[in-house]
Amino acid sequence: MSGGAGARGGAPGNIVGNTYDKYGSRNPIARALMAGFMRAVVGLYQEAAPRTALEVGCGEGKL
Protein backbone atom coordinates (compact mmCIF):
# COMPACT_ATOMS: atom_id res chain seq x y z
CA MET A 1 0.00 0.00 0.00
CA SER A 2 1.38 3.34 -0.91
CA GLY A 3 -0.19 6.62 0.11
CA GLY A 4 -3.99 6.53 0.40
CA ALA A 5 -6.10 5.85 3.44
CA GLY A 6 -5.50 2.26 4.50
CA ALA A 7 -6.46 0.31 7.57
CA ARG A 8 -3.70 1.96 9.58
CA GLY A 9 -4.06 5.51 8.34
CA GLY A 10 -7.74 6.00 7.79
CA ALA A 11 -9.27 9.36 7.06
CA PRO A 12 -8.84 12.12 9.63
CA GLY A 13 -11.59 11.83 12.24
CA ASN A 14 -12.44 8.20 11.40
CA ILE A 15 -11.95 5.53 14.02
CA VAL A 16 -10.30 2.45 12.52
CA GLY A 17 -10.60 -1.01 14.05
CA ASN A 18 -12.57 -2.53 16.89
CA THR A 19 -13.72 -0.01 19.47
CA TYR A 20 -15.98 -2.25 21.60
CA ASP A 21 -14.68 -5.03 23.84
CA LYS A 22 -17.36 -7.64 23.17
CA TYR A 23 -15.49 -10.30 25.15
CA GLY A 24 -15.15 -8.13 28.26
CA SER A 25 -18.51 -6.37 28.16
CA ARG A 26 -20.56 -6.06 31.36
CA ASN A 27 -23.77 -5.61 29.33
CA PRO A 28 -25.95 -8.70 30.01
CA ILE A 29 -27.30 -8.78 26.44
CA ALA A 30 -23.82 -8.61 24.92
CA ARG A 31 -22.64 -11.28 27.38
CA ALA A 32 -25.53 -13.58 26.42
CA LEU A 33 -24.83 -13.10 22.71
CA MET A 34 -21.13 -13.85 23.17
CA ALA A 35 -21.88 -16.90 25.34
CA GLY A 36 -24.12 -18.24 22.56
CA PHE A 37 -21.43 -17.56 19.98
CA MET A 38 -18.79 -19.36 22.04
CA ARG A 39 -21.11 -22.36 22.59
CA ALA A 40 -21.69 -22.54 18.82
CA VAL A 41 -17.95 -22.36 18.07
CA VAL A 42 -17.15 -25.06 20.63
CA GLY A 43 -19.95 -27.26 19.24
CA LEU A 44 -18.67 -26.89 15.68
CA TYR A 45 -15.13 -27.63 16.80
CA GLN A 46 -16.21 -30.75 18.70
CA GLU A 47 -18.32 -31.95 15.76
CA ALA A 48 -15.48 -31.48 13.29
CA ALA A 49 -12.96 -33.10 15.68
CA PRO A 50 -9.87 -31.80 13.85
CA ARG A 51 -6.46 -33.24 14.64
CA THR A 52 -4.79 -29.86 14.13
CA ALA A 53 -5.80 -26.25 13.62
CA LEU A 54 -3.64 -24.09 11.38
CA GLU A 55 -5.82 -20.98 11.32
CA VAL A 56 -8.93 -19.98 13.21
CA GLY A 57 -9.51 -16.66 11.48
CA CYS A 58 -8.66 -13.04 11.98
CA GLY A 59 -9.71 -10.93 14.90
CA GLU A 60 -8.80 -10.40 18.51
CA GLY A 61 -7.30 -13.87 18.98
CA LYS A 62 -9.68 -14.94 21.75
CA LEU A 63 -10.57 -18.34 20.28
C-alpha positions in Angstrom: 0.0 0.0 0.0 1.4 3.3 -0.9 -0.2 6.6 0.1 -4.0 6.5 0.4 -6.1 5.8 3.4 -5.5 2.3 4.5 -6.5 0.3 7.6 -3.7 2.0 9.6 -4.1 5.5 8.3 -7.7 6.0 7.8 -9.3 9.4 7.1 -8.8 12.1 9.6 -11.6 11.8 12.2 -12.4 8.2 11.4 -11.9 5.5 14.0 -10.3 2.4 12.5 -10.6 -1.0 14.0 -12.6 -2.5 16.9 -13.7 0.0 19.5 -16.0 -2.2 21.6 -14.7 -5.0 23.8 -17.4 -7.6 23.2 -15.5 -10.3 25.1 -15.1 -8.1 28.3 -18.5 -6.4 28.2 -20.6 -6.1 31.4 -23.8 -5.6 29.3 -26.0 -8.7 30.0 -27.3 -8.8 26.4 -23.8 -8.6 24.9 -22.6 -11.3 27.4 -25.5 -13.6 26.4 -24.8 -13.1 22.7 -21.1 -13.8 23.2 -21.9 -16.9 25.3 -24.1 -18.2 22.6 -21.4 -17.6 20.0 -18.8 -19.4 22.0 -21.1 -22.4 22.6 -21.7 -22.5 18.8 -18.0 -22.4 18.1 -17.2 -25.1 20.6 -20.0 -27.3 19.2 -18.7 -26.9 15.7 -15.1 -27.6 16.8 -16.2 -30.8 18.7 -18.3 -32.0 15.8 -15.5 -31.5 13.3 -13.0 -33.1 15.7 -9.9 -31.8 13.8 -6.5 -33.2 14.6 -4.8 -29.9 14.1 -5.8 -26.2 13.6 -3.6 -24.1 11.4 -5.8 -21.0 11.3 -8.9 -20.0 13.2 -9.5 -16.7 11.5 -8.7 -13.0 12.0 -9.7 -10.9 14.9 -8.8 -10.4 18.5 -7.3 -13.9 19.0 -9.7 -14.9 21.8 -10.6 -18.3 20.3 
